[in-house]
């Protein structure tokens, strides 16, 4: 059987989306402005990435209030937690196992 790299979730392989997911995995919940602060993202970019994660079912956002007093709270979903764990395991496997040498390459090193 031929070697294949582990599948790395491209949705989580984006720096800002990964930061959001790790933050929400660590915290019970986080408000939108706190996520802006800790990720260093602009409100516009954070909003786009949160929407992408919501559409994938990885997080949920609850809004309360309206206008300047509105508050948005984000939480990671079970599906998001599972995706984050699988992503982490895939990266660990990628780095720990590397790429196996082909049988022909091993033979050349032994005889050379």
Backbone torsions as a table, in degrees:
resi	resn	phi	psi	omega
1	UNK	NA	134.6	-177.8
2	UNK	-75.3	147.4	177.0
3	UNK	-67.9	141.2	173.1
4	UNK	-135.6	135.7	175.6
5	UNK	-63.2	150.3	175.1
6	UNK	-64.2	150.5	178.7
7	UNK	-73.8	126.0	177.5
8	UNK	-108.7	119.3	-176.2
9	UNK	-59.2	111.6	-177.9
10	UNK	-65.3	-24.9	178.6
11	UNK	-66.0	-36.4	-179.5
12	UNK	-92.3	-5.4	-177.3
13	UNK	-87.3	19.4	174.9
14	UNK	-103.6	130.3	-172.9
15	UNK	-55.1	-49.3	-177.2
16	UNK	-67.4	-43.4	178.9
17	UNK	-62.8	-37.3	177.8
18	UNK	-65.0	-43.2	177.6
19	UNK	-60.0	-43.4	179.1
20	UNK	-60.2	-48.0	-177.4
21	UNK	-65.3	-41.7	178.9
22	UNK	-65.1	-41.9	178.3
23	UNK	-60.7	-47.3	-178.2
24	UNK	-70.5	-27.7	175.8
25	UNK	-70.2	-33.1	-178.4
26	UNK	-80.5	-31.8	-175.9
27	UNK	-106.1	155.8	174.6
28	UNK	-66.8	-39.9	176.8
29	UNK	-161.5	166.0	177.6
30	UNK	-149.0	139.3	176.8
31	UNK	-82.6	159.1	-173.6
32	UNK	-55.4	-45.9	-177.0
33	UNK	-67.2	-34.5	176.4
34	UNK	-65.9	-40.4	177.1
35	UNK	-63.4	-38.5	174.8
36	UNK	-58.9	-46.2	-177.2
37	UNK	-63.2	-50.1	-173.2
38	UNK	-77.4	-25.0	179.5
39	UNK	-90.9	-18.8	-176.9
40	UNK	77.0	13.9	-177.6
41	UNK	-85.5	154.2	171.1
42	UNK	-75.1	160.1	180.0
43	UNK	-61.9	-39.4	-179.7
44	UNK	-64.4	-46.8	-179.3
45	UNK	-66.6	-43.2	179.0
46	UNK	-60.3	-42.3	179.9
47	UNK	-59.9	-43.3	179.4
48	UNK	-63.7	-44.0	-177.4
49	UNK	-70.3	-36.6	176.7
50	UNK	-64.2	-41.8	178.7
51	UNK	-61.0	-42.3	178.1
52	UNK	-60.2	-44.1	179.4
53	UNK	-68.2	-35.9	176.3
54	UNK	-64.2	-45.2	-178.9
55	UNK	-62.0	-30.0	177.8
56	UNK	-80.8	-9.3	-178.8
57	UNK	82.5	16.3	-176.9
58	UNK	-87.6	-21.5	176.0
59	UNK	-148.1	162.1	175.8
60	UNK	-125.8	148.9	178.3
61	UNK	-127.8	129.0	177.4
62	UNK	-109.2	128.6	-179.7
63	UNK	-108.4	140.9	175.3
64	UNK	-134.2	149.4	-180.0
65	UNK	76.6	-176.7	178.4
66	UNK	-146.7	161.3	179.4
67	UNK	65.4	-148.7	-177.6
68	UNK	-63.2	-21.2	-179.2
69	UNK	-89.0	0.7	-178.3
70	UNK	-67.4	155.5	-178.0
71	UNK	-140.4	130.5	179.6
72	UNK	-115.3	122.9	-179.4
73	UNK	-112.1	128.6	179.6
74	UNK	-106.2	144.5	176.5
75	UNK	-138.9	143.7	175.8
76	UNK	-78.6	144.4	177.6
77	UNK	-94.1	170.6	176.1
78	UNK	-60.1	-43.4	177.9
79	UNK	-60.3	-39.2	178.5
80	UNK	-66.0	-41.7	177.9
81	UNK	-62.5	-44.5	179.6
82	UNK	-63.3	-41.4	179.3
83	UNK	-65.6	-40.1	179.5
84	UNK	-65.7	-41.5	178.2
85	UNK	-64.3	-42.9	179.0
86	UNK	-64.3	-38.9	178.1
87	UNK	-62.5	-47.2	179.7
88	UNK	-61.2	-45.8	179.4
89	UNK	-62.6	-39.5	178.6
90	UNK	-62.5	-43.4	178.2
91	UNK	-65.8	-43.4	178.9
92	UNK	-59.9	-43.9	179.6
93	UNK	-64.2	-42.0	179.6
94	UNK	-58.6	-44.6	-178.1
95	UNK	-78.7	-35.3	-176.6
96	UNK	-79.4	-36.4	-177.0
97	UNK	-91.3	-32.2	-177.1
98	UNK	62.4	-153.6	179.8
99	UNK	-112.2	125.3	179.6
100	UNK	-67.2	146.7	177.0
101	UNK	-70.4	146.9	176.8
102	UNK	-74.6	150.3	-179.5
103	UNK	-54.3	-39.4	179.9
104	UNK	-63.7	-37.4	-179.9
105	UNK	-69.2	-37.3	177.7
106	UNK	-63.8	-43.3	179.7
107	UNK	-60.6	-43.4	-177.9
108	UNK	-62.6	-40.5	-179.5
109	UNK	-67.6	-37.3	-179.3
110	UNK	-67.1	-38.2	-176.2
111	UNK	-88.9	-19.8	-175.1
112	UNK	-95.9	NA	NA
